[in-house]
Amino acid sequence: GGGTTFSVVFDLNGARIQNVDVKLVQRFIYILTNFYPERLGVMCLLDAPGFFGPFCWPLLKPLLNPATADKVKFVSSRPDAAGEEALGFWVGKKCLPTSLGGEEQEDTERALASSLASPAV
């Protein structure tokens, strides 16, 4: 039935080939493919560097099942990005910080760090 799905955003801005943690990527693909294939709504690769599309993606895509690979989207944080190229097209603007074209005013990194540091009730 209609279970809940989640979105994953990988901010690749400034990434270089030397930064790619192959074991982490392999593990993440394994987990998504084997444990959560129907839960992934979309995986956005934000501001992927030029090398990623022609060199990395062709190596990674065959590791995913076709349904999962179809959920991977290359998106941009550029203010003029529109339609499917815009991150806000795939992830609700209410969930995104203003720095990524969203409507969320709160410093999400600080809020996350604060919530992790707060004792459970």
N, C-alpha and C positions, 0 to 999 in steps of 0.2 A: 503494500500500500504506500500511501503518501508520507513516507518518513521525512524527517528533517534532513536538509542538506547543509553543507558548509562551504564557505569560500576560502581559498588560500591565496594570499598575495605574496609573491616573492619580489622584494625590491632589489633589483639587480643594478641599480644606478651605481656606477663607479666600479662594478665588478670587472675583474681581469681574469684571464685564463688561469693564472697562478692561484686565484682565490677559490677555484672550484674544488669543493670537497667531494671527490668521487664516491667515497664510501657512504657519506651522508646522503647523497643523491640516490644511490642504489638502495639504501635502506628505506628512504622515504617512498620511493617508487614501489618497493616490495610491500610496504605497509598499506599504501593506497590501493594497490592492485589486489592484494590478497585479503585484506580485512575490511576495507571501506569502499569498494568500487562503486556502490550505488549511493553513498552518502556525499561524495564530492559533487558539488554543484558546478563549480568553476575554479580553475587554477589560473590566476593572472600572473604573467611574468612581466613585471613593471620595469620599463626602461631597460630592456635587455640590450647589452652592448652588441655592436655590429658582428662580432665573431660568433655570437650565440646561435643565431638563426641558421647560418650556413654550415657551421661546424659541430656545435653541441647538440642541437635539436635533432638532426638526422641520426645521431648515435643513441639518443635517449628515447625517441619516439617508439622504436620497435620493442622496447622493454615494457611498454604499457599496452594494456589491452586496447583495442580500437575505440571503445566507448570512453575510456578514460582519456586517451590521447585527444579525442575530439573536444574535451572540456578544457584543454590548455589554450589560453589566449594570450597573445602578445599585445600589451597595452602600453600607453604612454601617460606620463604625468604632465605633458605640455598643456598649457592653458588652452591652446587652440585645438587640442585633440577632440574629435567628435565621433559620434556613433560608436561602433564596436571597437574603435581604437582607444576610446576613453575608458579609464578605470571605472568611472561612475556609471557606465553603461552596464557593467557586470556586477558591481558591488554597490549597494544602495548608498547614495550620497549622504544619508543620515549617519552612516557608519564610518565615513571617511573624514579625516581631518581636512581642514580648509587648505592645507599645504598640498593636498592631493586632489583638489577640486571638489571636496565634500563640504558638508554643512556643519560638521562637528567642531565646535570651538574649543573644547577641552584639550589640554595637552595629554593625548592618549598614552604616550610613553610614561609620563609621570603618574597618570591614573592607574595604569597597569602595575607599575612598580609599587605604588601605594597599596593597591589591593592585595598584592602578593605579600607585602610586609605586614599587613593587618592580621591580627590573630583571628582564627575562625570562631564564629559565634556558636 
